Amino acid sequence: MTSERVKTANRQNAQASNGPRTAAGKQRASQNARSHGPTAARLDATADAEVARLFNRIASEHASDPEIADAARTLAEAQVSLARIMSVKARWIREEMETGNGCVISDGPLPAYPSGALLQKLECLRPSGRATVHP
């Protein structure tokens, strides 16, 4: 059980750290999903290498045609992003099964309903114009 002293310290710390206060800070923070999380637009070096590999396989000898090259790059980037999203989704579901509702993957029954935390995480993967929920 948490002591009263720790609870008081937690409350004081929470008052000091409640997010951006200025309009510029709030605007900057609202764009965090573009560079962090499962749907980030920017890829890492490993993903860049995979995009290049897929691009070469898709475009092959037609890479010199700008239209084909552009379409092949777009397709390769989409494939790598989709693979990353599916990997994150699988990890979240696996974690939910291991820790949520006391479930055991190998032997026990599956839960009837996923937890609210898992639903929130999965919601951020849905393509839409709405704001992204951060896990």
Secondary structure as UniProt FT lines:
FT   HELIX           4..16
FT   HELIX           23..30
FT   HELIX           32..34
FT   TURN            38..39
FT   HELIX           45..59
FT   HELIX           60..62
FT   TURN            63..64
FT   HELIX           66..99
FT   HELIX           100..102
FT   TURN            105..107
FT   HELIX           116..123
FT   TURN            124..125
//
